Amino acid sequence: MLSLSELPQDLVLGVALALGLTFGSFLNVVIYRLPRGESLLWPGSRCPACARPIAPYDNLPVLSFLLLRGRARCCGARISGRYPLVEALGGLYAWALVETLVFALPGDTPAWRAIVLFLISLAMGLGLLAAAFIDLEHFYLPDPITLGGIVLGVLAAPLRPDSSMLQSALGAAVGFLMVWLPFGLLYRLIRGKTGMGLGDAKLLSLAGAWFGWQGAVFALLAGSVQGTLATLAVLLTKGKLEEPEAVSRERQQRLLEIDQAEGAERERLEAEFLADPVLAESSTRGIAQSKLAFGPFLVLAILEYQLFARPWLEAIWMDLWMGYG
């Protein structure tokens, strides 16, 4: 059976980078279509400005953006810088996974096991990247990504070193309860509304499913610190937190639907609008007091834990444990 040490490292890195860039390109489809309820598979890639199909040679990750100088070939519309950024992040993440995860495995690890571990970890990380960009634009963390990531984390636990499905499930429960208990249950009892969305709780549950309760705790603490620093930076430079354009458009659309409805249908739409913590609350507080999406900072902290902090913190924990013993 082929072992990890028998695989050429340069080949492994090259294939991983290509996969990261390619799937990073698909992430742009997910980020654009998933919040809009569109199919992720059909139709093929098309220009957001004029809806014409994009030729394969104009859909090369990062390279096409550079060759086209940031303009669509079909209509000349400006291409958002988010597209090459997401593609590049996908490639960088795949490269980092190989360096920190795959090459850290024992050399006699079966090659198939290393490949499967890389692919499921890549799927988790790229899903988190998509969730971060969707949350930035829509204040929304999609269940297919968060819940799917939790299920994948639990089912794939036996493939990960020093993990089990029971530990993974317990970590997922701890991650969810860390947000739901104080901000979902207690805050609602005191203030009559939730302090954080359940999307954040599901995101921390995903962290727990993959990295145990330690990973969930780290994600919450590091995400909070980084989110606070980012908020202060935005307030110091811009003086206010600006609401995403997509959220403003959705609110106007919902208000228009309410205005055009009558009777029981109007009451139903009004109740749904008031129950939406993003649309209703932001409309009463004003754009200047809009919230900053917390999901991207949780995602950043989860990836930081996976790629950098986990070995360091586990070593510190072991030293403390041995010293105590």
N, C-alpha and C positions, 0 to 999 in steps of 0.2 A: 504494500500500500504506500502510495506517494506521501511523503511527509513535508511539512512546511519548509524545512531546511533545504529540501531539494528544489524548491521553486526559486528561479532567479529573482533577486530582489528588484532589480531595475524593471523587469517585466511586470512584476506585481504592482509596483508603483505606477507604471505607465497605464496598465489596464484600469487600475483604481481611479486614476485621474480622469481618464476618458469616460468612465462610468459616471463619475461625479459631475462632470461638465454636461454630459448628455441628460442625465436625470435632473440636473439643475435647470436645463432648458425646459423640461416638462413641468418643473415646479412653477414656472411662469404661467403655464396654462392653468394649473391648479389654483394659483393665487387670483387669477382673473375670473375664472369660471365658477369655482365652487361657491363663493358668496352670492353669485347671481343665479344659482340653481341650474346651470347649464351642464351638458354632458362633457366629461373630461376627455372622451375618446372621439367624439364625432360632433361636428365636422373637424377636419384637420386644421392646423394652425392657419389663422387668417389675421389680416391687419385690423387692429382695433378701430382705426380711423375710417377706412373705406370698406372693410369686410371682404376684401379680395384674398384668395388663398395665397399663402406665402410659399414660394418655391423652396425645395430642399436646400439649394445652394445659398439661399438667403436666411437659412435657419441654423447655421453653424454656431455653436455656443461661443460667445464673446467675439470670435473672429468676424462674423457677419456684421455685427454692430460697428466694428472698427472699419471694415471695408466700405460699408455704406455711409460712414461718417455720421451715424446716429439718425439717419433719415430713411423712411420706408421707400423701397424702390418703386412700389406701385403708385403711390400718390404724393410722395415727398413729405408726409407728415413726420414730425419729430418722434423718435422712438424713446420711450422713457429709459432713463439710466438705470432703473430698477432691473431691467431685463439682463444686461451683462453683469450687473452686480450679483444677482441671484445665481446666475450660471457660474460665475467665478467662485462664489461662496460654496456652491456644490462641489466644485473641483477641489478647492482647498480643504473642505471638510473630509472628502474621501482620502486625500493625501494624508491628512492628520490622523485619520482612523488607522491607516496602515502603519504609520510610524509609531503610534502610541498603543494600539490594540493588537494588531496582527503580529508585528515584529516583536512584541513583548511576550508572545506565547512561547512555550518550550519548543525547541527545534523539532522534536519528535511528534509534535501535534499532527494528526492526519490532515492532509491538505484540504480535504473536503470540509472538515470541521472548521478550519480557519476561514475558508471561503464563505461558508454559510453564516458564520459569526459576523464576518465583515458585511455581508449583504443585509442581514437583519438590522445591524447597527446603523448601516447607511440609510436604510428605510426609515428608522426611527429619527435620525438626525435631520434628514431632508424633510420629513413630515413636520418636525419642529420649526424648521426654517420657513416653510410655507405658512404654518400657523402664525408665526411672528409677523410676517408681512401682511397677512389677512387682518390680524388684530390691529396693526398700525393704521390700516386703511378703513376698517369697518367696525372696530371695537367689538370683535366677534371671534371666538375661538371655535372652529368647527368640530362637532362631535365625531365625524368620521376620522379625524386626525387624532384627537385626544383619546377617545374611547378605543379606537383601533390600536393606538399605541400602547394603551394599558393591556389590552388582550394579548398583543404580540409580545409585550414584555413578560407577562406571566407564562405564556406558552413556551417562549424561548429560553426561559430561565435555566433549564438543565444544560443548555449548550454553553452558558456563560460560566467562567471559572468561579468557584466558591459561591454558587447560587443554587436555589431550588425554587420550585413553584410555590411552596408554602411561604418562604421568605419573601418572594416577589409579591404574593398576594397581601401579606401583612404590610409590606412597605407601601403598596398602593392604598391600603386602607388608612394608614397613618398619614400619608400625603393628603388624602382627601379630607380627613377629619381636621387637620391642622388649619384649614381654611374654613370648612363648613361650620365647625363648632363655634369659633369666635365671631366670624364675619357673616355666616349664613344663619345660624340659629340664635345666638345671644344678641347680636347686633339687631336682628329683626325684632326680637322681643322688646328691646329697649327703644329703638328708633322707628320701628314699623317698616323697615326696608333693609335689604341686604347691604353690607359694606363692601363686599367683593362679589364678582360674578362666579357662578358655579363653573364657568369655563376655567378660571384660575385654579379652582379646587381640582378639577379633572387634570389639569396640566401638572399640578404637584403630585397627583395620584400616579400619573405616568412616570414622573421622576422616581417615585417610590417603587413602582413595579420594576424599573430597570436597575436602580441603584440602591434600593433599600431605604429605610427610614433616614439614614444618614444623608443620602442624596437629596431626599425631599427637604430635610431641614436646611441643608446647605443652599438649595435652590431658593427657598423662601427668604433666608437671611441675606444671601448675596444679591438676589433679585431686588429685594427691598432697598438695600444700600445703593445699588446702581440706579434703580429707578428714582430714588430721592435725589441723587446727584444730578441725574439727567434733567429732572424737573426744575431744580434750582438753576441749572445752566440755561434752560430755555427761558425761564422767568427773568434771569439777569440779562439775557441777550435780546429777547423779544418783548418782555414785559407781560406776556400772557400765554396761556396754552390755547393754541388755535385748534378748533374742531376739524377733523378730517372732512374733506369735501364730500366723500361718499356718504358719511353720516348725515350731513346737512341735506343732501339730495333725497335720501331715504325718508327723512323727517317730513320734507315738503311733500313728497309723494303720498305719505300716509295721511297727512293733514288734508291734502286734496281729496283723497278717497273718503275721509270722514265728512268733509264739507258737502260732497256730492251724494252721500248716502242719506237714508231717511229711516225713521222708525227703529225697529229692533236691530236692523243691520247697522245703523249709525251707533247705537248703544254698544253693540258688540265691538265695533272698530275702536270706539273711544276707550272701552275697557282694555282692549289689547294694547292700545297706545300708552295708556297710563301705567300698564303693568310692565312696559319695557323700560328697564333701568337706564338705558343709554339715551333713547329718543326723548322720553318724557322728562327725565331729570335734567338733561342738558338744555332742553327748551325752556325750562323755568329758571335755570341759573344763568343762562347766557353763555355765549361762545367764549367770552373772556375768562370764564370760570370752568371751562370744559376740562374733563379728566384726561390724563395721559394713559394710554394703553399700558397695562402692567404685564401682559403676556410676553412681549418681546424681551423684557428683562428677566422673566422666569426662564424663558428659552435660553437666553445667553448664559444664565447661571447653570442650567442643566448641562449645557455643552461644555462649559468651563469645568464642571465637576468631572464629566466623562473624560475629557482630554488632558486635563492638567492637574486639577486639585485632588482627585480621588487617591492616587498613589501617595501623595504627600500627606494628606489627612489620615489615611489608613496607617501610615508609618508612625505618625505622631500618636495616634490612638493606641497602637501596639506598644510604643515606648511607655506611654502613661500606664497602660494596663500591666506591663511587665514590672514597671517601677512600683506600682501599687501592690502587686503580688509579692 
